[in-house]
Amino acid sequence: MDYVCTWIYLDSPEESSEYPQVGKRSHLSDFQKVYWRCVAVFFALSKKNNPQARHILYSNQRAEDFPIVDGLNLQTFLQEKNVDIVTIPLTWQTPEGYFGKWRNQFYIFDILQFIESQEISDQSAFLILDSDCVIHASLEPLFTEIRQQGLLVLPMPYGEDYDINGITRNDMRRIYTDLDGTDPGASPLYYGGEVFAATLPVIRRINKIAPEIWKKMLERHHNGQSKFNEEAHFLSYCYHKMGRFGLLERFIKRIWTSAKYNNVQPEDAQLPIWHLPSEKTGGIALLFKYIASGDTRWMGSDLGGYVGVPKRKKYLDVKHFLKHTWVYRLLSN
């Protein structure tokens, strides 16, 4: 069985932390609605392009407590899409002061432990993505590759001294040396945490080594030492320990589409998965508006034009903007 998954964790005020791309504290309703919109678009597109796969949403909130966002009942919508909803708590939560951002990002390890606890075939392949990923094509070649390799990772092109959420690759080398007792010989690569792609046997292996690493990170935090601040730091070390894996670069890219930073290339349009961090409140939010209104015509059109891959159709954003301003209402009268 092929599994396509994402997750949404709803922070309480006591758990709240900073997520710079959204610009609000994570316990606020307006913040959480941004991610609910991403979840709806994620499953609408993946179900259309991958009907044979099983789709799962992991959350700490029960389905009956899912909100109504912009008139769309999320529970009803997901049930109609045949998305399985799994409610599990966050136990891998960083203590207060561990790192100022993304306190719930280690939820991925709760998900992996839950997966291992289920009666699932060893031939099962899992794809767990951030919800701001757009799946616009069939993933069958990707799942074939997951089964062949066991584990696929997404290397990120950061320099050795580049600050990656509080540590550099040189810092990672020192932490790896402390953990292993030997120098890895070079600054290790950093692998993107927006995607986890592995078979069940690999998940079991990661679950076996992760708790001890977690314990050591909490000790390092207590002692004021550098540590893995977020889940991608942690997963990068897990992948280092695994030793053997394939690459995801022909399936997914972290694509920045903002005016401030844009790394879009024409060939990106051919990738089946676009990770679009700067489209949470842009193109993805616009697509959600269409879903909420019942308009499905956008799903058969040039999807990249809505989210800037490889080029944005500017009129779409202008039309959407005008429709929600006094200019549109004035012109309509």
Beta strands, then each sheet from edge to edge (+ up, - down):
strand 1: 2-8
strand 2: 18-19
strand 3: 24-25
strand 4: 54-59
strand 5: 68-69
strand 6: 72-73
strand 7: 84-87
strand 8: 125-129
strand 9: 133-135
strand 10: 151-153
strand 11: 195-199
strand 12: 246-247
strand 13: 252-254
strand 14: 273-275
sheet 1: 7+ 4+ 1+ 8+ 11- 10+ 12+
sheet 2: 2+ 3-
sheet 3: 5+ 6-
sheet 4: 9+ 14- 13-
end
